[in-house]
Amino acid sequence: MSEVDLEARVLRHLRYGSVWDMHRDDRLPLDALSRRWAAQRRVNREGAEALARAIAAAVSVGEPEVVGQVLRFFQDHPTAEGGDALMAVARVGSRWMQEQPEPTPGSVCGTLWTSLLRALLSGPAALPEEVRAAARVEVASGRGRCLIYPLAQADPEWAREGVRALLPVYPDATSTLFRVLVGQGVPAEEAVATVSSWGDAVGLGRLEDELRYRYRGEPELLVRLLVRVGAP
């Protein structure tokens, strides 16, 4: 099958779910494509790479439901081929994506633009400065909660210098900011004390869940951390 034909089939499936078999519990046409990509990757790497590139090509069709699925694919499979197509969009910017709400069920990003940046930040490729700068702008604006942790991984210098300034911007993201601080080597008790004073009820609840899971094998430390959060 030619590259053009494969791209056409992938686009038709992303639109209508009519090319590859769907399962009863599939939420998106993408689910069938993801299964096919994973199966091909085990037995036919070239076929998997061609499929991933065909999925990536659909990022430029200008249809929110299609583009959202493309971005979900690369968030879920950051090492898949085709990321250069996403990178090309990010380097020139896209006002349409910046203004378009992310329609994909279960997405943690507010717009297709932040979803695009998250997909790129999750990938293995070294990102050009203009892409990292675009992510920093989204985070600083208050629109980029889903970018905080992957941006900290991709840009440790930014994380060291800028994460504390985000505390009043994202009172519901204290658990994420806690993970960033701990990842920088800040002791857990200091990190909890830093973020908890800024958290709202949602943020503190998420932080409590994070602490109970992360330190479940260290009961004495966990008790001290929960006291700082004000948890029972």
Kinemage of the C-alpha trace (Angstrom):
@kinemage 1
@onewidth
@group {chain A} dominant
@subgroup {mainchain}
@vectorlist {calphas} color= white
{ca met a 1} P 0.000 0.000 0.000
{ca ser a 2} L 1.352 3.423 -0.915
{ca glu a 3} L 1.979 6.104 1.684
{ca val a 4} L -0.834 8.227 0.250
{ca asp a 5} L -3.296 5.332 0.381
{ca leu a 6} L -2.362 4.491 3.962
{ca glu a 7} L -2.780 8.120 5.036
{ca ala a 8} L -6.227 8.175 3.401
{ca arg a 9} L -7.295 4.978 5.187
{ca val a 10} L -6.019 6.235 8.539
{ca leu a 11} L -7.858 9.538 8.110
{ca arg a 12} L -11.076 7.748 7.185
{ca his a 13} L -10.775 5.534 10.232
{ca leu a 14} L -10.077 8.453 12.585
{ca arg a 15} L -13.178 10.171 11.234
{ca tyr a 16} L -15.601 7.263 11.114
{ca gly a 17} L -14.011 4.196 12.783
{ca ser a 18} L -14.870 2.270 9.634
{ca val a 19} L -11.593 0.764 8.392
{ca trp a 20} L -10.202 -1.400 11.198
{ca asp a 21} L -12.240 -3.521 13.604
{ca met a 22} L -13.479 -1.701 16.675
{ca his a 23} L -14.028 -3.399 20.036
{ca arg a 24} L -17.169 -2.888 22.068
{ca asp a 25} L -15.324 -0.982 24.798
{ca asp a 26} L -13.351 1.281 22.444
{ca arg a 27} L -13.929 4.937 23.216
{ca leu a 28} L -12.277 6.299 20.081
{ca pro a 29} L -11.449 5.113 16.567
{ca leu a 30} L -7.838 5.653 17.647
{ca asp a 31} L -8.085 2.654 19.988
{ca ala a 32} L -8.208 0.252 17.030
{ca leu a 33} L -5.272 2.016 15.369
{ca ser a 34} L -3.230 1.839 18.571
{ca arg a 35} L -3.822 -1.903 18.809
{ca arg a 36} L -2.809 -2.363 15.183
{ca trp a 37} L 0.336 -0.272 15.684
{ca ala a 38} L 1.328 -2.269 18.794
{ca ala a 39} L 0.730 -5.586 17.024
{ca gln a 40} L 2.727 -4.549 13.969
{ca arg a 41} L 5.540 -3.247 16.108
{ca arg a 42} L 6.110 -6.772 17.408
{ca val a 43} L 6.272 -8.444 13.991
{ca asn a 44} L 6.699 -5.762 11.330
{ca arg a 45} L 8.541 -2.697 12.569
{ca glu a 46} L 8.536 -1.034 9.159
{ca gly a 47} L 4.778 -1.450 8.944
{ca ala a 48} L 4.364 0.060 12.416
{ca glu a 49} L 6.547 3.015 11.487
{ca ala a 50} L 4.547 3.628 8.309
{ca leu a 51} L 1.286 3.490 10.268
{ca ala a 52} L 2.560 5.957 12.880
{ca arg a 53} L 3.676 8.378 10.175
{ca ala a 54} L 0.254 8.116 8.551
{ca ile a 55} L -1.387 8.922 11.888
{ca ala a 56} L 0.933 11.903 12.325
{ca ala a 57} L 0.051 13.235 8.879
{ca ala a 58} L -3.550 13.737 10.043
{ca val a 59} L -2.420 16.432 12.492
{ca ser a 60} L -2.851 19.017 9.742
{ca val a 61} L -6.405 18.233 8.614
{ca gly a 62} L -8.026 20.971 10.708
{ca glu a 63} L -10.666 18.722 12.297
{ca pro a 64} L -10.613 18.876 16.120
{ca glu a 65} L -11.796 15.307 16.743
{ca val a 66} L -9.193 13.911 14.347
{ca val a 67} L -6.325 16.091 15.542
{ca gly a 68} L -7.112 15.327 19.176
{ca gln a 69} L -6.799 11.600 18.480
{ca val a 70} L -3.480 12.107 16.689
{ca leu a 71} L -2.101 13.976 19.688
{ca arg a 72} L -3.419 11.330 22.083
{ca phe a 73} L -1.605 8.659 20.055
{ca phe a 74} L 1.737 10.439 20.434
{ca gln a 75} L 1.164 11.160 24.112
{ca asp a 76} L 0.486 7.470 24.685
{ca his a 77} L 3.286 6.296 22.357
{ca pro a 78} L 5.987 8.982 22.527
{ca thr a 79} L 8.624 6.865 20.745
{ca ala a 80} L 6.451 6.253 17.666
{ca glu a 81} L 7.677 7.463 14.289
{ca gly a 82} L 6.163 10.638 12.886
{ca gly a 83} L 6.852 13.150 15.618
{ca asp a 84} L 8.550 15.401 13.085
{ca ala a 85} L 5.121 16.247 11.617
{ca leu a 86} L 3.984 17.452 15.041
{ca met a 87} L 7.230 19.330 15.532
{ca ala a 88} L 6.727 21.187 12.251
{ca val a 89} L 3.339 22.452 13.437
{ca ala a 90} L 4.717 23.507 16.816
{ca arg a 91} L 7.659 25.394 15.325
{ca val a 92} L 5.478 27.662 13.210
{ca gly a 93} L 2.657 27.922 15.748
{ca ser a 94} L -1.060 27.442 15.171
{ca arg a 95} L -3.600 30.043 16.241
{ca trp a 96} L -6.375 27.601 15.363
{ca met a 97} L -4.996 25.003 17.764
{ca gln a 98} L -4.443 27.623 20.444
{ca glu a 99} L -8.110 28.597 20.295
{ca gln a 100} L -9.556 25.106 19.823
{ca pro a 101} L -10.706 23.261 22.976
{ca glu a 102} L -9.348 19.728 23.242
{ca pro a 103} L -12.358 17.502 22.424
{ca thr a 104} L -10.793 14.093 23.120
{ca pro a 105} L -12.479 12.236 26.020
{ca gly a 106} L -10.181 11.952 29.009
{ca ser a 107} L -7.747 14.631 27.869
{ca val a 108} L -5.996 16.520 30.662
{ca cys a 109} L -5.149 19.473 28.400
{ca gly a 110} L -7.448 22.379 27.745
{ca thr a 111} L -6.644 23.111 24.098
{ca leu a 112} L -5.240 21.263 21.119
{ca trp a 113} L -2.166 23.514 21.355
{ca thr a 114} L -1.309 22.456 24.888
{ca ser a 115} L -2.051 18.866 23.880
{ca leu a 116} L 0.408 19.194 20.979
{ca leu a 117} L 3.095 20.592 23.251
{ca arg a 118} L 2.500 17.806 25.766
{ca ala a 119} L 2.916 15.175 23.058
{ca leu a 120} L 6.247 16.711 22.024
{ca leu a 121} L 7.477 17.130 25.601
{ca ser a 122} L 6.708 13.464 26.234
{ca gly a 123} L 8.824 12.311 23.305
{ca pro a 124} L 12.497 11.348 23.205
{ca ala a 125} L 13.615 14.004 20.714
{ca ala a 126} L 15.583 17.044 21.859
{ca leu a 127} L 13.227 19.987 21.529
{ca pro a 128} L 14.213 23.249 19.853
{ca glu a 129} L 14.181 26.309 22.051
{ca glu a 130} L 11.113 27.815 20.374
{ca val a 131} L 9.024 24.777 21.313
{ca arg a 132} L 10.218 24.804 24.924
{ca ala a 133} L 9.589 28.565 25.008
{ca ala a 134} L 6.028 28.032 23.751
{ca ala a 135} L 5.457 25.513 26.536
{ca arg a 136} L 6.839 27.930 29.134
{ca val a 137} L 4.437 30.620 27.902
{ca glu a 138} L 1.459 28.279 28.250
{ca val a 139} L 2.495 27.209 31.738
{ca ala a 140} L 3.095 30.784 32.919
{ca ser a 141} L -0.295 31.873 31.551
{ca gly a 142} L -2.192 29.412 33.734
{ca arg a 143} L -3.370 27.407 30.716
{ca gly a 144} L -0.688 24.741 30.850
{ca arg a 145} L -1.206 22.595 33.924
{ca cys a 146} L -0.792 19.448 31.818
{ca leu a 147} L 2.629 20.716 30.692
{ca ile a 148} L 4.232 21.392 34.072
{ca tyr a 149} L 5.749 17.986 34.768
{ca pro a 150} L 6.853 17.075 31.215
{ca leu a 151} L 8.319 20.559 30.767
{ca ala a 152} L 10.273 20.153 34.011
{ca gln a 153} L 11.675 16.886 32.644
{ca ala a 154} L 12.595 18.446 29.310
{ca asp a 155} L 13.883 21.750 30.706
{ca pro a 156} L 15.445 21.195 34.153
{ca glu a 157} L 16.949 24.686 34.230
{ca trp a 158} L 13.486 26.213 33.890
{ca ala a 159} L 12.219 23.911 36.619
{ca arg a 160} L 14.992 24.936 39.014
{ca glu a 161} L 14.390 28.639 38.462
{ca gly a 162} L 10.667 28.928 37.794
{ca val a 163} L 8.591 26.276 39.487
{ca arg a 164} L 8.008 28.188 42.721
{ca ala a 165} L 6.510 31.080 40.771
{ca leu a 166} L 3.785 28.682 39.609
{ca leu a 167} L 2.484 27.961 43.111
{ca pro a 168} L -0.072 30.817 43.179
{ca val a 169} L -0.998 30.172 39.521
{ca tyr a 170} L -1.919 26.500 40.007
{ca pro a 171} L -3.432 25.977 43.459
{ca asp a 172} L -5.016 22.757 42.181
{ca ala a 173} L -1.658 21.358 40.984
{ca thr a 174} L 0.218 21.080 44.262
{ca ser a 175} L 0.869 17.356 43.759
{ca thr a 176} L 2.467 18.017 40.366
{ca leu a 177} L 4.595 20.858 41.728
{ca phe a 178} L 5.585 18.645 44.657
{ca arg a 179} L 6.820 15.976 42.218
{ca val a 180} L 8.839 18.576 40.331
{ca leu a 181} L 10.512 19.826 43.520
{ca val a 182} L 11.307 16.316 44.746
{ca gly a 183} L 12.693 15.511 41.311
{ca gln a 184} L 15.109 18.416 41.768
{ca gly a 185} L 16.368 16.884 44.996
{ca val a 186} L 14.334 18.996 47.421
{ca pro a 187} L 13.645 16.936 50.592
{ca ala a 188} L 10.051 15.721 50.807
{ca glu a 189} L 9.198 17.643 53.981
{ca glu a 190} L 10.545 20.885 52.544
{ca ala a 191} L 8.708 20.306 49.286
{ca val a 192} L 5.406 19.651 51.088
{ca ala a 193} L 5.845 22.763 53.211
{ca thr a 194} L 6.551 24.816 50.069
{ca val a 195} L 3.524 23.723 48.053
{ca ser a 196} L 0.872 23.061 50.701
{ca ser a 197} L 0.471 26.691 51.756
{ca trp a 198} L -0.674 27.544 48.221
{ca gly a 199} L -2.979 24.618 47.555
{ca asp a 200} L -6.741 24.776 47.350
{ca ala a 201} L -8.991 21.930 48.484
{ca val a 202} L -8.609 20.071 45.190
{ca gly a 203} L -4.839 20.515 45.121
{ca leu a 204} L -4.369 19.439 48.729
{ca gly a 205} L -6.557 16.394 48.183
{ca arg a 206} L -4.433 15.363 45.221
{ca leu a 207} L -1.279 16.008 47.221
{ca glu a 208} L -2.539 13.809 50.050
{ca asp a 209} L -3.226 10.994 47.567
{ca glu a 210} L 0.253 11.431 46.083
{ca leu a 211} L 1.911 11.270 49.495
{ca arg a 212} L -0.046 8.222 50.651
{ca tyr a 213} L 0.959 6.343 47.505
{ca arg a 214} L 4.569 7.511 47.227
{ca tyr a 215} L 5.500 7.008 50.890
{ca arg a 216} L 3.285 4.046 51.751
{ca gly a 217} L 6.403 2.054 52.688
{ca glu a 218} L 7.749 4.802 55.001
{ca pro a 219} L 5.037 5.198 57.650
{ca glu a 220} L 6.899 7.590 59.945
{ca leu a 221} L 7.774 9.988 57.133
{ca leu a 222} L 4.263 9.700 55.749
{ca val a 223} L 2.733 10.739 59.069
{ca arg a 224} L 4.963 13.826 59.235
{ca leu a 225} L 4.094 14.797 55.666
{ca leu a 226} L 0.365 14.336 56.189
{ca val a 227} L 0.516 16.531 59.286
{ca arg a 228} L 2.032 19.299 57.166
{ca val a 229} L -0.811 18.936 54.672
{ca gly a 230} L -3.365 18.958 57.470
{ca ala a 231} L -4.663 15.497 56.606
{ca pro a 232} L -6.123 13.273 59.353
